[in-house]
Amino acid sequence: MKKIINKKRNKNEPWFKWLTRELNSYEAFQDFESGKNPQDVAEDFVSRNSTAISEVFENFDEEDKDTLDQFLKLTECEMHVFRILEKQIELRNKVRFVDFKKKKKMRS
């Protein structure tokens, strides 16, 4: 896997470690609170890190492409897990309890 030059950091750091670290330190929740949607926040992140991202692409190879594809699959899987959890919470909140001790009225 190719290494990237990272702003003021380890010059041999793999691009995916750099990206993970930078994303984790990015204050996305502040942007969400100000009303930005996830796509706008992502575009802002890419814009602010355009120089470093350009350096990543200078040496991007097939192994890097495979790594990116795996990250895409993993993040899509994570999104689906969160959606499933969200639906389970919604269903739990909608559960109605039935009193089975009450007798049904029979029609004649």
KETI-874517 format. One record per atom (N, C-alpha, C): residue in one letter; x, y, z. Coordinates in steps of 0.2 Angstrom, whole numbers, plus 2048, in hexadecimal, padded with zeros to 3 digits. Layout:
AXYZ;...
//
This chain:
M8047FA800;M800800800;M804806800;K80380B7FC;K8078117FB;K806815802;K80B819803;K80A81E809;K809825806;I80782980B;I805830809;I80A83580D;I80B83A80A;I80E84080E;I808843812;N809843818;N80384681C;N80684D820;K801851820;K803858822;K805858829;K80C85982A;K81085A830;K80F853834;R80E84E831;R80E847835;R812842831;N81283C834;N816836831;N81583682A;K81A837826;K81A83781F;K81983081C;N81982B820;N81882481D;N811821820;E80D825822;E807823824;E80282181E;P7FF81B81F;P7FA819819;P7F581E819;W7F281F813;W7ED824812;W7E7822816;F7E581C817;F7DF81A81A;F7DF81C822;K7E581B825;K7E681D82C;K7E682582C;W7E9828827;W7E8830827;W7E1832827;L7DD82F822;L7D6831821;L7D282F827;T7D382982A;T7CF828830;T7D182D836;R7D782E837;R7D983383C;R7D683A83B;E7D683C835;E7D4843833;E7CC843834;L7C983E831;L7C283E832;L7BF83E839;N7C383A83D;N7C1839845;N7C3840848;S7C7844846;S7C984A849;S7C5850846;Y7C184F841;Y7BD85483D;Y7B7855841;E7B585B842;E7AF85D847;E7A985D843;A7A7857840;A7A185783C;A79B858840;F79A857846;F79485884A;F79385F84A;Q79886384B;Q79686B84B;Q79386D844;D79586A83F;D79286B838;D78B869838;F78A86383B;F78386083B;F77E86583F;E781867845;E77D86C849;E77B872846;S77F874841;S77E87A83D;S779879837;G777873837;G772872831;G77586F82B;K77B86D82B;K77E86A825;K77C863824;N77C86081E;N77A85981E;N78185581D;P78084F81D;P78784B81D;P78B84C817;Q78784D811;Q78B84E80B;Q78F85480B;D78C85980D;D78F86080E;D795860812;V79485C818;V79A85B81D;V79F858819;A79E852816;A7A384E812;A7A785380D;E7A3857809;E7A685B804;E7AA860808;D7A886380D;D7AD868811;D7B3864813;F7B385E816;F7B885B818;F7BD85A812;V7BB85780C;V7BF856807;V7C285D804;S7BE862804;S7C1869802;S7C786B807;R7C686A80E;R7CB86C812;R7D1868812;N7D0862810;N7D685D80F;N7D885C808;S7D7860804;S7D885F7FC;S7DF85E7FB;T7E38627FE;T7EB8617FC;T7ED85A7FE;A7EB858804;A7EE851807;A7EA84C803;I7E484D801;I7E08487FD;I7E48477F6;S7E684D7F3;S7E984D7EC;S7EF8497ED;E7F38497F2;E7F98467F3;E7F883E7F4;V7F283C7F7;V7F08357F7;V7EF8337F0;F7EC8367EB;F7EA8347E5;F7F08347E0;E7F68387E2;E7FC8377DE;E7FF8307DD;N7FE82D7E3;N8018267E3;N7FC8207E4;F7F68227E2;F7F081D7E3;F7F18177DE;D7F18117E1;D7F280B7DC;D7EC8067DD;E7EC8007DA;E7E77FB7DB;E7E67F97E2;E7EB7F87E6;E7EB7F67ED;E7E77FB7F1;D7E88027EF;D7E58077F3;D7DD8077F1;K7DC8067EA;K7D58057E8;K7D18007EB;D7D57FA7EC;D7D17F47F0;D7D07F67F7;T7D57FA7FA;T7D47FC801;T7CE801801;L7CD8057FD;L7C880A7FD;L7C18067FC;D7C18017F7;D7BB7FE7F6;D7B97FA7FC;Q7BE7F7800;Q7BC7F4806;Q7B97F980C;F7BC7FF80C;F7BA804811;F7B380680F;L7B1806808;L7AA808806;L7A5803808;K7A77FD807;K7A37F7809;K7A27F7811;L7A77F8815;L7A77F981C;L7A27FE81E;T7A380481C;T79F80A81E;T79880981C;E797806816;E790804814;E78D7FF819;C7907FA81B;C78E7F5820;C78C7F9826;E7917FD829;E79080182F;E78980582E;M788808829;M78280C828;M77C808829;H77C802825;H7767FD826;H7757FB82D;V77B7FA831;V77A7F8838;V7777FD83C;F77980383B;F77680983E;F76E80A83C;R76D809836;R766809834;R761804837;I7647FE837;I7617F883B;I75F7FA842;L7647FC845;L7647FE84C;L75E80484D;E75F809849;E75A80E849;E75380B848;K752807843;K74B804842;K749800848;Q74D7FC84B;Q74C7F8851;Q74A7FD857;I74D802858;I74B80785D;I74480A85C;E74380C855;E73C80E854;E737809855;L738803853;L7337FE854;L7327FD85C;R7377FD85F;R7377FC867;R73280186A;N733807867;N72F80D86A;N72880D867;K727809862;K720808860;K71C802862;V71F7FE866;V71C7F8868;V7177F986D;R7117F686C;R70B7F7870;R70A7F1874;F7097F187A;F7087EB87E;F7007EA87E;V6FF7E387E;V6F87E187D;V6F77DD884;D6F17DF887;D6EF7DB88D;D6EB7D588B;F6EF7CF88C;F6EC7C988A;F6E77C688F;K6E77CA895;K6E27C789A;K6DB7CA898;K6DA7CF894;K6D37D1893;K6D07CC88E;K6CA7CB88F;K6C77C688B;K6C47CA885;K6C47C687F;K6C17C9879;K6B97C887A;K6B67CD877;K6AE7CD877;K6AD7C8871;M6A87C3872;M6A77BF86D;M6A07C2869;R6A07C1863;R69A7C385F;R6967BE85F;S68F7BF85F;S68A7BA85E;S6877B9857;
//
